[in-house]
Amino acid sequence: MKKLAIIVTHPIQYYAPVFKLLAQTVELMVFYTWGEASLNKHDPGFGKTIQWDINLLDGYCYTWVINTAADAGSHHSKGIINPGLISQIELWGPDTLLVYGWWYHSHLKVLRYFKNKVPVLFRGDSTLLDEKPGVKNILKCFYLRWVYSHVDYALYTGTNNKAYFKKYGLKHQQMVFAPHAVDNNRYAISHHKAVEKIRQDLNLAGDDILILFAGKFEAKKDPMLLLQAFINLNLQGAHLLFVGNGVLEPELKKAGTRHSNIHFMNFVNQSAMPAIYQASDIFCLPSKGPGETWGLAINEAMACGKAVLVSDKTGCAADLVKDDNNGYQHKAGSLADISKKLAMLAGKQKNGLAIMGEASKAIIKNWSFELQADHITNYQHQLNAK
């Protein structure tokens, strides 16, 4: 059995299930470079320490790498410094290396060291959506082409990510589709009783439409734009629910007092999120960026069979959102456009939104952990057969 080493900062709910699947077909070792302290990490976006309530370490082999960074974490490039990482990898003796992200000190060092020693796969989800012309962009282009010259193959997440890799020097034959995914099966399981309770607690009538925003209350995700649109439209029989926490929370709650059908709920952990999505009719992610490279909450909402409203600055929009089929895209930052699209969705009523939700389910079916793992495994076998 071929050996695959994965270099990643910390356990992430969107990666660990893929590792578990890979471990069934290859000999796998995951090197967590943040170290064991990452299990109790403070998330600045939510403004609290987050501990996921699903097991992220089951079903595969891993090791905590000693991190000597003075300010350890994934929030800056010098937060991941592992003096012993390369020797640990060499001692384990992988046939293939998969590195998640180059920005961190140790990860870039690994890319450089192992180039031409073993095949190096790279996983990142950056896009060109926030690119701006100018001298800085030209210099950035030269630097990124140098970085990616140390990568043999890139695992791209979708259309926007593929365009990014192409711009920065990777050829078509160097790119492997490994779709951004969530646990579709877990989100598709019905939570009927929990859904009923959520809607009752919000005082929703049977035909009322619930619009949902779930995530960090931060400028990048622009939840205030959605709140303003909802207030201006004053939709009959519609409610808006914000689930999460973050720096914009006081501002959002203050503005939300202007409408009795605007509700707030604190951060909800992974096991309870499917019921939240299923209680809604429309999920909205109005991000303006910069840095909304994908938006995996859209995958989750679609797996729950929901219509979606997504800004054009969200990385997943090009692949997952089909206008007037399973939802709409709106122009980021445009109150007029998000208001127009939100009114169009609300006008479809419950039955029309349910049809769009079924379309979401059909689209997201092929964006799965299984497909991602299969493509990684198949490509590793091809590489090692050469």
N, C-alpha and C positions, 0 to 999 in steps of 0.2 A: 504494500500500500504506500502510495506517494505521500510525502510529508509537506504540509502547508503551514507556514508561520504567518500569523496575522499580527500586525502592529497597530494598536488603536489606544486611545487615551484611557477610556473607562467603559464600564458596562452601560450599554445603551439599549433601550427597549426595541429599537428598530434594527439592531444588528445581532443581538444575542440569539434570536431564533434562527437566523441564517447560519451562525456558527454551529448551532446544534444540528442542523441539517447537513452541513459540510462534514461534521465529525462522523457521519454515518458512511461516508464514501472515501475520506482521506484521513491520514493521521494528522491531527490538527493540534496546534498549540497557539493560544492567544496570549500575546504579551501586552498587559495593561500598563501603559507607561506613566499614568498619573500616580499609580500606586494604590495601595489598599485604602488610603484616606479618601479616595474618590467615592467610596460607598456612602459617605456622609457629606456630600458636597453641598455647598451653598449655591443656590441658583439665583444670580442677581436679577434675572428677568422676572421671576416670581417673587423675589425678595424674601426667600425663606430656604431652609435646608430641605431638600427633597429626597425622600426614600421611596422608591417605587414598591408597590405591593404585589408585584409579580416577580417570579424567580428569574434572574438574568444570568445565573452562573451554572445552571443545570445542563447536563448533557454534552459537555465538551471540556477539554483540558485547557487550563489557563494558568498564568503565573503573574503575580504582582511584581513589577519591576521597581527597584529602588529609585525614587525621584528626589534629586538633591536641590531642586529649584527653591530659591528663597521664598518665592510666592507661587507655590505649586497650584496648577490648575490649567484648564483649557481655554481660559479667557485671554491669554496673551502668549506670544511665541516663546518666551523664555520661562514659561510655567511648566515645561516638560523637559527636564534635563536628566538623562540616565547614563552615567558614566559606564555602567557595566552591560548596557543593552546589546551592543554588537557582539561582545564575547559570549553572552548568553545565547544569542541566536545562532552563532557559529557552533557552539557546543551542542545545540539541539540538532543542527545539521539539516535544514529544510531543503527540499527540492525546488520549492517556489515560495516567494515572499509576496504578501499582500499588505500594503501600507495604506492606512486611512489618514489622509491629510498630510501635506508637506510643510505646513506653516510652523510647526513646532520644531524646536532646536534638534531634538533627538530624531524625529522622523525624517527630516531633511538629511541628517547625517547618515541614517540608514540607507536612504535612497542612493546617496553618493557612494557609500562604501560597497554596497552589494551590486551595483551596476556592473554587468559583464561577468559576475560571479555566479549568480543564479537568476532565473527570470523574475523580474520585478513587476507585479501588478499594482495598480494604484486605484484607490477609490476616493473620489471627491465629488461634490455636486455644485461647484461654482458655475455661474452663468455670465452672460454679457449684458444682462438686463440693466445694470447700473453703470455701464461703461460711459465715460465722458471723454471727448476728444481733448488733446492737449499734450504738452511735453511729458507730464507725469505718466500719461497713458502709454506713450512711446517707450519710455524707460521701463515701465512695467512689462511691456510686451517682450523686450529683450530679456528681462530677468526671468519671466515665466517660461520663455522658450528654453532658457538654460536649465531651469528646474526640471521641466518635463523631458529634457534630453536624457535624464537619468531613469526614465520610466520606459519599460518595454511595452506594456499594454495598460490601457486605462479602461476601467469599468464605468461606463457612462450610465447615468440615471434616467435620462430622457432627452428630448430634442434640444432644449436650451443648453444642457450640460455638454452634449455632443458638439454643438457649435463652438462652445468655449474651448474644448480640447483641440478642435481643429484649428482655431485661430492661433493657439499657442504651440503649434508645431507637430501635433500627433497626426499620423496618417490614418486613413480609413481602416487599413488592415491592422492598425494598432488598437482599435477601439472595440470593446465587447459590451453588448447591451446587458446590463444587470439592473433591472428596474427598481426604482425606489418603491418600497412596499411596507405594508403593515400586516398584522395577523388578520386577514380577511375573515377567516372562519370564526375567530373569537368575536369579532364585531357583528357578525351575521346572526349569532345566537340570540333568539328572542328573549327579551326581559320585560314581558308584558306587565307583570304586577308592579315592577319598579317604575315603568313608564307611566302607568296609571297614577301612581303616587306622586311622581314629579309634576304631572299636569294638574292634579288636584291641589297640590301645595301652591301652585302658581295661580290657582283659581281660573283655569282655562275651561271654556265650554268645549263640547265635543267637536265643533266645526272650527274652533279658533286655530289660527296658524301661529306656530311658534318659530321665530327666527333665532338662530343660535350663533353666538361667537364664543369660542372656547380657546384659551391660550393665554399668553402673557399680555398684560395690559401695558404695552410699550409703544413708542412712537412708530417703530418700524411696521407694526401690524395695523396701525391707524384705526383702532376701534372707535375713536371719536367720530370719524367720518360716517360710520354705520349708524351710530347713535343720532347724529344730526339728521341723516336721511330719514330715519324712522320717525323722528319728531316732526319733521317738515311734512311728511306724507300723511301722518295721522290716519293710518290705515284702520278701517273698521274690522274688528274681530281678529286683530293681529297683536302678538306680544313679542317682545325682544328680551332674550336672556343672555347675560354675560357671565361666563364661567371662567374663573381664574383670579389672579392677583397680579400686582405690578405697580410700577411708579405712577401710572396714570389713574390708578384706582380712585383717589379722592376727587379728581377732576371729573371722571366719568360718573361717579355717584352723585356729585353735586348737580351735574347737567341732567342726570336721569330722574331727578325729583320733579322735573317739568312734565313727566308723563307717567300716569299710573300703571301703564302696561309695560314698563321697563323694569326688569328684575336682575338681581345679582346673586351669584353663588360663589363661594370661595373655591380655591383650587380643589379639583376632584382627582383622585388617584386613578391609575390605569384600570383596575378591576371594575370601577363604577362608571367609567366613561361610556361604554356601549349603551347603557340605559339613557344617559343624557342625550346622546345623538339620536337614539330611537324615539325619544320624546319630542323631538323637533320635527319641523317640516322643511325648513330651509337652513343650510349652513352657509355662513358668510365669512370669508377671509379677505378683508379689504386692504391688504398690505401695500404700502407705498415703498418699502425698502428703506435704505439699501440692505441687501443681504437676505432677502426672502428667497433662498435658492430653490426651495421646493414647496414646502407647506404640507407636511404629512397628515395634518388634521383633515385635509381634503380627502385623502385616501380613506381615512377612518370614517368620515361622514358618508362617503360613497359606498363603503362596505356595509354600512347600516341602511343603505337604500334611500339616501336623501338627495334632493335637488341642491345645487351648490351655486353660490355667487362669489366669484373670485376676481381679484384685480389682475390687470395685465402685467404687473410687476412681480407676480408670484410664479416661481419657476415651473410649477406643475401645470399651469393653465394651458399651455400649448398642447399638452398630451391628454389631459383628463377632462377638460371642460369643453363640451360641444354646444355652441349656442342654440337655444331653443330645443335641445334634445335632453340633456341632463342638467342644464343650468345656463348661466350667462357669464361672460367676462365683462368687466367694466374698466374704464380708464382710471388708473390709480390716481388718487387725490382729487378726483372730480366728483363733487357733491351732486351735480346735475346728472351725471351718468349713472352713478350708483343708485340714485333715487329712481331714475327711469327704469333700470333693470330690476330693482327691488319691487317696484309697483307692478311690473310685468309678471314677475313670479307670483306675487301675492294674488294677482288677478286670475291665476289659474285655479285657485281654490284647492281644497284638499285632494280631490280626485286627480286633477291635472298634475299636482306636485308628486303624488304617489306614482304616476306614470313616469315622470322624470326620474324619480328615485329608482325605479326598476332599470331605467337606462343607465344610471350611475353604477348599479350592481353589475350590469353586463360589461361595462367598460373596465371596471376595476378588477374583474375576475382574473385577467391575465397579468396584472401587476401584483405579483405574489412573491413571498419568500422562497417558495419552491422553485419558481422560474429563475430567480436570482441565484440561488445555490446551484441549480443545474448548470447554468451558463458558466459559473466560476469553475465548477468541477470539470466540466467538459473541456474548458479551455486549458486548465492545468494538465489534464491528460494529454492533450494535443502538444502542449509545450514540452512535456517530459518525454514524449515519444519521438521527438526530433533528434 
